[in-house]
Amino acid sequence: MDDLDHSDIDHSGSVRIRAAGPADVPAFLGILDSAVAWLVSRGHTKQWGTEPLSRNPKVVEAIEKYVATGSPWIAEVGGEPAGMLMLTDGPGSYIPPVAEPEQYVHYLATDHRFGGLGVGRALLAHAAAETRRKGISLLRVDCYAGNEGRLVAYYESNGFVRTESFTAKDGTWPGQVLERRV
């Protein structure tokens, strides 16, 4: 399903992570749309649906909120936006907070054109370093636990351990909270 010409993208460069801001909101939405297109092309429609997330006003509002109130990060490869991650002081309203300071990962996503380059791993390593830099020892994330737990396993391969499971979206979306001590 990949109709894009990748010949103009420099895949040889290393991943560069930089702080992001309001001007990066279109890049964030483009990365999310790319991730949805990739999932749909593989028949995985339950995680984020079938429509571009940039068309979902709640997602756009959430991205704008996290950019304004959190610590947004963008990964670049060859000067192109390749991945994103938002860090905040806590989870969304559907996850109970913990009784200690934490940093929480929201919207970790990679543009599928940069798959296999370690963009997500670099962003998670950066999130851990930022968490330590702030003097906080707990980094948490929640994710879709369907699709045979592949995303859960991905976070585990990045040093996270499972804590509690949950179900969202009217009982149809299995989720998993994971944490990493840094």
C-alpha positions as CSV (number, residue, x, y, z in Angstrom):
1,M,0.0,0.0,0.0
2,D,3.0,2.3,0.2
3,D,2.7,4.6,-2.7
4,L,5.3,7.0,-1.6
5,D,8.6,7.5,-3.3
6,H,11.3,7.1,-0.7
7,S,14.2,7.9,-2.9
8,D,14.4,11.5,-1.8
9,I,14.8,10.6,1.9
10,D,18.2,10.2,3.4
11,H,18.0,7.1,5.5
12,S,21.7,7.0,6.2
13,G,21.7,9.8,8.8
14,S,21.4,9.2,12.4
15,V,18.4,10.1,14.4
16,R,18.4,13.6,15.8
17,I,15.9,14.5,18.5
18,R,14.9,18.1,19.2
19,A,12.4,20.0,21.3
20,A,9.3,20.7,19.4
21,G,6.7,23.5,19.6
22,P,3.5,24.8,18.1
23,A,5.0,25.1,14.6
24,D,5.5,21.3,14.7
25,V,1.8,20.4,15.1
26,P,1.4,19.7,11.4
27,A,4.5,17.4,11.4
28,F,3.1,15.6,14.5
29,L,-0.3,15.0,12.7
30,G,1.5,13.9,9.6
31,I,3.5,11.3,11.6
32,L,0.3,10.0,13.2
33,D,-1.5,9.8,9.8
34,S,1.5,7.9,8.4
35,A,1.3,5.5,11.4
36,V,-2.5,5.0,10.8
37,A,-2.0,4.3,7.1
38,W,0.7,1.8,7.9
39,L,-1.5,0.0,10.4
40,V,-4.5,0.0,8.0
41,S,-2.3,-1.4,5.2
42,R,-1.6,-4.4,7.5
43,G,-5.2,-4.9,8.5
44,H,-4.7,-3.5,12.0
45,T,-7.6,-1.1,12.4
46,K,-8.5,-1.5,16.0
47,Q,-5.7,0.5,17.5
48,W,-6.3,3.9,15.9
49,G,-9.0,3.2,13.4
50,T,-9.0,3.7,9.7
51,E,-9.2,7.4,9.2
52,P,-6.3,9.9,9.4
53,L,-6.0,11.1,13.0
54,S,-5.5,14.7,11.7
55,R,-9.3,14.5,10.9
56,N,-10.2,13.7,14.5
57,P,-10.8,17.0,16.4
58,K,-10.2,15.3,19.8
59,V,-6.7,14.1,18.6
60,V,-5.8,17.5,17.2
61,E,-6.9,19.1,20.5
62,A,-4.9,16.6,22.5
63,I,-1.7,17.2,20.4
64,E,-2.1,21.0,20.7
65,K,-2.6,20.6,24.5
66,Y,0.4,18.4,25.0
67,V,2.5,20.8,22.8
68,A,1.4,23.7,25.0
69,T,1.6,22.0,28.4
70,G,4.0,19.1,28.1
71,S,7.4,18.4,26.6
72,P,7.0,17.6,22.9
73,W,9.9,16.0,21.1
74,I,10.4,15.3,17.4
75,A,12.9,12.9,15.9
76,E,14.5,13.8,12.5
77,V,16.4,11.6,10.0
78,G,18.1,13.5,7.2
79,G,16.3,16.7,8.3
80,E,12.8,15.0,7.9
81,P,10.3,14.6,10.7
82,A,10.6,10.8,11.4
83,G,9.0,10.4,14.9
84,M,7.3,12.0,17.8
85,L,6.8,11.7,21.5
86,M,5.1,13.9,24.1
87,L,6.1,13.8,27.8
88,T,3.9,15.1,30.6
89,D,3.7,15.0,34.3
90,G,1.0,12.3,34.3
91,P,-1.4,10.1,32.4
92,G,-4.6,10.9,30.6
93,S,-7.8,10.8,32.6
94,Y,-8.5,7.1,31.9
95,I,-5.4,6.0,33.8
96,P,-5.0,6.4,37.6
97,P,-2.1,8.6,38.7
98,V,0.6,7.2,40.9
99,A,1.7,8.5,44.3
100,E,5.1,9.8,43.2
101,P,6.4,12.1,40.5
102,E,6.5,10.7,37.1
103,Q,6.9,11.5,33.4
104,Y,4.3,10.0,31.1
105,V,4.8,9.1,27.4
106,H,2.0,10.1,25.1
107,Y,1.8,9.6,21.3
108,L,5.0,7.8,20.6
109,A,4.8,7.3,16.8
110,T,7.1,6.9,13.9
111,D,6.5,7.8,10.3
112,H,6.5,4.4,8.6
113,R,8.9,5.7,5.9
114,F,11.6,5.6,8.6
115,G,10.7,2.1,10.0
116,G,13.6,0.0,11.1
117,L,16.0,3.0,11.8
118,G,15.5,2.9,15.6
119,V,13.5,6.2,15.7
120,G,11.1,4.9,18.4
121,R,14.0,3.5,20.5
122,A,15.9,6.8,20.3
123,L,12.8,8.7,21.4
124,L,12.2,6.3,24.3
125,A,15.9,6.6,25.4
126,H,15.5,10.4,25.2
127,A,12.4,10.3,27.3
128,A,14.3,8.2,29.9
129,A,17.2,10.7,29.9
130,E,14.8,13.7,30.2
131,T,13.0,12.0,33.1
132,R,16.3,11.4,34.9
133,R,17.4,15.0,34.1
134,K,14.3,16.3,35.9
135,G,15.2,14.2,39.0
136,I,12.3,11.8,38.5
137,S,12.8,8.0,38.5
138,L,9.5,6.8,37.0
139,L,8.6,6.8,33.3
140,R,5.2,5.4,32.4
141,V,3.3,4.8,29.2
142,D,0.1,3.1,28.1
143,C,-0.6,1.4,24.8
144,Y,-2.8,-0.8,22.8
145,A,-2.6,-4.4,24.0
146,G,-4.4,-6.0,21.1
147,N,-2.7,-7.3,17.9
148,E,-1.1,-10.1,19.8
149,G,0.5,-7.7,22.3
150,R,3.2,-6.6,19.8
151,L,3.2,-3.0,21.0
152,V,3.4,-4.2,24.6
153,A,6.4,-6.4,23.7
154,Y,8.0,-3.4,21.9
155,Y,7.9,-1.4,25.1
156,E,9.2,-4.4,27.1
157,S,12.1,-4.6,24.7
158,N,12.8,-1.0,25.6
159,G,13.1,-1.6,29.4
160,F,9.4,-1.2,30.4
161,V,7.6,-3.7,32.6
162,R,3.8,-4.3,32.7
163,T,1.8,-2.9,35.5
164,E,-2.0,-2.8,35.1
165,S,-4.2,-3.7,32.2
166,F,-7.3,-1.7,31.3
167,T,-10.1,-1.5,28.7
168,A,-11.1,1.7,27.0
169,K,-13.5,2.9,24.3
170,D,-16.6,1.2,25.6
171,G,-14.9,-2.0,26.5
172,T,-13.5,-2.6,23.0
173,W,-9.9,-1.4,23.3
174,P,-7.5,-3.5,25.4
175,G,-4.8,-1.4,26.9
176,Q,-1.7,-2.0,29.0
177,V,0.2,0.4,31.3
178,L,3.9,-0.1,31.5
179,E,6.6,1.6,33.6
180,R,10.4,2.0,33.6
181,R,12.6,3.0,36.4
182,V,15.3,5.4,35.2
